[in-house]
């Protein structure tokens, strides 16, 4: 009887945890990888084989049409993209954040919501946490560039709002991002 109850408890835990990728199940320390850090240091250059969407440079004229490659974009601020299981800002991401900061400086009445997103690999819980760290890393960089923290809000959507629902590195690379939404 006791082993049957233990089996039911284990089965319930497995169902609750759901399916996950090896990267989410294996502790970063055990796999030899370091745990992701929200620090902004030694940028990682994205692989050259990945073609990421790019935003036009934000300008001081507040066009709220955005660059529009997804249904959630509604402003002139460009998104930044991350490597797998990372919150480190690449040189390209830092340049985009500098453009975003310049636009925000010229449009002081506007605020921004920074959404953290992940690809579909990993558990929902892990991806929600990683998405929050990505949004926070972008916010921290903007604050260091002089944008008031009170003008920036963060939220994580984890893997729930992908740009690209496909499978494979090209799709996943588009989904690993900090997405900017204008707020008035």
C-alpha positions in Angstrom: 0.0 0.0 0.0 2.8 2.4 1.0 4.7 1.8 -2.3 1.5 2.3 -4.3 1.0 5.7 -2.6 4.6 6.6 -3.2 4.2 5.7 -6.8 1.1 7.9 -7.1 2.9 10.8 -5.5 5.8 10.5 -7.8 3.5 10.2 -10.8 1.7 13.3 -9.7 4.9 15.2 -9.3 6.0 14.2 -12.8 2.7 15.3 -14.3 2.9 18.6 -12.4 6.4 19.2 -13.6 5.5 18.5 -17.2 7.9 17.7 -20.0 11.1 19.7 -20.1 14.3 19.9 -22.0 17.6 18.6 -20.7 18.7 22.2 -20.1 16.0 22.9 -17.6 16.2 19.6 -15.8 20.0 19.5 -15.4 21.3 22.0 -12.9 23.7 24.5 -14.6 26.4 23.6 -12.1 26.1 19.9 -12.7 26.2 20.3 -16.5 29.4 22.4 -16.3 27.6 25.6 -17.4 27.5 28.6 -15.2 24.1 29.7 -14.0 22.8 32.7 -16.0 23.6 36.0 -14.4 21.7 39.3 -14.8 25.0 41.1 -14.9 25.8 43.0 -18.1 29.4 42.0 -18.9 31.5 40.5 -21.7 28.9 40.6 -24.5 28.2 37.5 -26.4 28.0 37.9 -30.2 25.1 36.1 -31.7 25.9 33.4 -34.3 26.3 34.7 -37.8 24.1 32.1 -39.2 21.1 33.4 -37.4 19.1 36.1 -39.1 17.4 38.2 -36.5 14.8 40.7 -37.2 16.0 44.3 -36.9 14.2 47.4 -35.9 14.7 50.7 -37.6 16.5 53.3 -35.4 14.1 55.0 -33.1 13.6 58.7 -33.9 12.3 61.6 -32.0 9.1 61.6 -34.1 6.8 59.2 -32.1 5.5 56.9 -34.8 3.4 54.4 -32.9 3.3 52.0 -35.8 6.5 50.4 -34.8 8.4 48.0 -37.0 5.6 45.6 -36.8 6.9 42.0 -37.2 4.7 40.8 -34.4 1.2 41.7 -33.1 2.5 43.0 -29.7 4.8 45.7 -31.1 3.4 49.2 -30.8 6.1 51.7 -30.7 9.4 53.0 -31.9 11.6 51.1 -29.5 13.6 48.1 -30.8 13.9 44.8 -29.2 17.1 43.1 -28.0 18.0 39.5 -28.5 19.9 37.0 -26.3 21.9 33.8 -26.7 20.5 30.5 -25.4 20.1 30.4 -21.6 21.7 33.9 -21.3 20.9 37.4 -20.0 24.2 38.9 -21.3 23.7 41.8 -23.7 25.6 41.5 -27.0 27.2 44.5 -28.6 24.2 44.6 -31.0 21.8 44.6 -28.1 23.7 47.3 -26.3 23.6 49.5 -29.5 19.8 48.9 -29.7 19.4 49.9 -26.0 21.4 53.1 -26.6 19.0 54.0 -29.5 16.1 53.2 -27.2 17.6 55.4 -24.5 18.1 58.3 -26.9 14.4 58.0 -28.0 13.3 57.9 -24.4 15.4 60.9 -23.5 13.8 62.9 -26.3 10.3 61.7 -25.4 10.3 62.2 -21.6 6.5 61.8 -21.3 6.7 58.2 -22.5 7.3 55.1 -20.5 8.2 51.6 -21.6 7.2 48.1 -20.6 10.0 45.7 -21.1 8.8 42.1 -21.7 11.2 39.2 -21.1 10.7 36.3 -23.5 12.3 32.9 -24.1 12.4 30.1 -26.6 10.3 27.0 -26.0 13.0 24.9 -24.5 13.0 24.5 -20.7 10.2 24.4 -18.2 7.6 27.1 -18.0 8.8 28.1 -14.5 12.5 28.3 -15.6 11.5 30.3 -18.7 9.4 32.7 -16.6 12.4 33.4 -14.4 14.8 33.7 -17.4 12.4 36.1 -19.1 12.3 38.3 -15.9 16.1 38.3 -15.8 16.3 39.3 -19.5 13.8 42.2 -19.0 15.8 43.3 -15.9 19.1 43.2 -17.7 17.7 45.5 -20.4 16.2 47.8 -17.8 19.4 48.0 -15.8 21.3 48.9 -18.9 18.9 51.7 -19.7 19.0 53.0 -16.1 22.8 53.1 -16.4 22.4 55.2 -19.6 20.4 57.7 -17.6 16.7 56.7 -18.0 14.7 57.0 -14.8 13.8 53.6 -13.4 10.3 54.8 -12.7 9.8 55.1 -16.5 10.6 51.4 -17.1 8.5 48.5 -16.0 9.4 44.8 -16.5 7.3 41.7 -17.0 8.1 38.1 -18.1 6.1 36.1 -20.5 8.6 33.2 -20.7 7.8 31.1 -23.7 4.2 32.1 -23.9 4.3 34.8 -26.7 6.8 33.6 -29.4 7.6 35.7 -32.4 8.1 32.5 -34.3 6.3 29.3 -33.4 8.6 27.2 -35.5 11.2 24.7 -34.2 15.0 25.1 -34.7 17.6 27.7 -34.0 16.3 30.3 -36.4 12.9 30.4 -34.7 14.3 30.0 -31.2 16.7 32.9 -31.7 13.8 35.3 -32.5 12.0 34.3 -29.3 14.9 35.0 -26.9 14.4 38.7 -26.4 13.5 41.7 -24.4 10.5 43.2 -26.1 9.7 46.9 -25.7 6.1 48.2 -25.6 5.3 52.0 -25.3 3.3 53.2 -22.4 1.8 56.7 -22.1 
